[in-house]
Every structure is written in structure tokens, then in C-alpha cells.
Amino acid sequence: MLTLAGLALLCAPVSAEARAYRAFVGCGAELPEPDRSCSIGDAPAAYFKSLRRGTRYKACIRNPAGRVRCRSARVAQRSYGWLYVARGSVGRYRVTWFVGGKRVARWYYRMHPEIGA
């Protein structure tokens, strides 16, 4: 089990430039909120926000089988952009965001079986 300090290291920006961005996965709520655990049936999305300017970015999702898919998008300054992410399999996922080819954020989350399934 991760300690709070260990969890903070997993979420820490990877560069000084990365502090200009906010990125996380949410389980499909109307308002973007960070989640580490979603259920099959949720609609998880990868949220990305640029604090400096409108930005073109790429989000890459690694599924539990190790397959990676990437999609590009553009986000306006200080607005959250989002992309739906894989949700079909139970297991651990990793989402990594890139701006200009540099990694600026990474987020891990788990998909669990639907309650009552």
C-alpha cells in the first residue's frame, strides 16, 4: 500500500514546465474531479488543463494488457479539455500526457467490476 508521500511522488510533475498543466482521470462526473478507481459502466475521461495558453497535447492510455493508444487534442487556456479513455477491462490503466513531445503528467487508475455484476 502506498503512503501519502509515495502517492504524491507518483502524481508529481515531471518538469518545471509541467507545473503549467493540470491532468487527471475522472470517472465521468459532470464536473471534473480526480478519481483513482472507476467501475465498469462508468465513463472515465482524461482531463487536461493549460494554465498558460491554449495548448495542443497528446494523451496516451496504457490498458491492463499493455496496449497503448494515443489521441491528440487542443485545449483553450484555463479550460479543461477531455478525452474518453478505455473502460472495457478490469485492471490498472496509465494515462500519460505530452506537450511538444515532452511528458507533462501521468495518472494511474483502476477499473473494477460493476457493483452487483
DOMI-22655 format. One record per residue (C-alpha): residue in one letter; x, y, z. Coordinates in steps of 0.05 Angstrom, whole numbers, padded with zeros to 5 digits, always signed. Layout:
<nodes>
aXYZ ...
</nodes>
This chain:
<nodes>
m+00000+00000+00000 l+00026+00068-00019 t+00039+00120+00034 l+00014+00191+00023 a+00085+00213+00007 g+00092+00156-00044 l+00027+00175-00076 a+00049+00247-00081 l+00112+00225-00117 l+00070+00187-00169 c+00029+00250-00182 a+00087+00299-00180 p+00101+00339-00244 v+00160+00314-00283 s+00188+00382-00301 a+00183+00456-00283 e+00144+00465-00348 a+00094+00412-00325 r+00070+00458-00269 a+00034+00498-00323 y-00014+00439-00334 r-00065+00400-00293 a-00083+00330-00314 f-00122+00272-00283 v-00174+00219-00297 g-00246+00226-00273 c-00299+00172-00274 g-00350+00211-00314 a-00378+00261-00265 e-00408+00325-00294 l-00354+00366-00260 p-00282+00343-00270 e-00257+00310-00206 p-00196+00265-00198 d-00210+00191-00188 r-00164+00132-00177 s-00217+00079-00182 c-00275+00072-00231 s-00327+00017-00243 i-00343-00017-00309 g-00403+00023-00333 d-00371+00090-00313 a-00347+00135-00370 p-00276+00153-00348 a-00245+00213-00382 a-00174+00241-00384 y-00178+00315-00365 f-00125+00365-00385 k-00119+00440-00369 s-00066+00490-00391 l-00054+00548-00342 r-00012+00588-00392 r-00044+00587-00461 g-00084+00546-00509 t-00045+00482-00520 r-00043+00422-00566 y-00030+00358-00526 k-00028+00283-00534 a-00057+00234-00483 c-00034+00161-00485 i-00073+00107-00448 r-00040+00041-00429 n-00091-00014-00414 p-00081-00074-00367 a-00056-00117-00426 g-00001-00066-00441 r-00032-00039-00505 v-00022+00036-00514 r-00068+00082-00554 c-00055+00157-00563 r-00101+00214-00583 s-00086+00287-00595 a-00130+00346-00577 r-00127+00421-00565 v-00148+00457-00501 a-00163+00531-00490 q-00126+00569-00436 r-00153+00555-00366 s-00207+00508-00392 y-00210+00433-00382 g-00207+00391-00445 w-00223+00317-00441 l-00219+00252-00478 y-00256+00188-00462 v-00208+00134-00441 a-00212+00058-00445 r-00261+00026-00398 g-00274-00044-00423 s-00228-00086-00379 v-00219-00094-00305 g-00148-00075-00284 r-00098-00019-00278 y-00092+00036-00330 r-00040+00091-00341 v-00052+00156-00376 t+00007+00199-00397 w+00001+00270-00426 f+00052+00302-00473 v+00061+00373-00497 g+00111+00385-00552 g+00136+00314-00545 k+00152+00323-00470 r+00116+00285-00416 v+00079+00335-00372 a+00035+00289-00329 r+00019+00217-00313 w-00042+00187-00277 y-00058+00115-00255 y-00128+00089-00243 r-00163+00022-00235 m-00226-00005-00267 h-00267-00051-00221 p-00326-00096-00237 e-00393-00062-00236 i-00427-00068-00168 g-00478-00124-00169 a-00448-00155-00232 
</nodes>
